[in-house]
């Protein structure tokens, strides 16, 4: 039986497309990075279904059953609640919103790094 596989960006978690650059199999349009098959995160149909079920349950808990499938709530959830990477210093899970604001550091570590200990 054939199991569907998807390749996702190891940085932001978004789905990758085929790359035109020799030596790289995939490209992330969001990060503007190219990856080999070894670097890419592979998700199978089974793991994607489990994640979607968990996400649906979490959204129903946070926003209520009637709002869980509305696009606005899905966008808010993906931007502010799903961890896609960890802080380079302390290891705190970071959401896409935090990654866009502070890069590879959480807010506290970013402030310490660039503005000194306060």
Secondary structure by P-SEA (a helix, b strand, c coil): cbbbbbbbbccccccccccccccccbbbcccccccccccbbbbcaaaaaaaaaaaaaaaaaaccccccccaaaaaaaaaccccccccccccccccaaaaaccccccaaaaaaaccccc
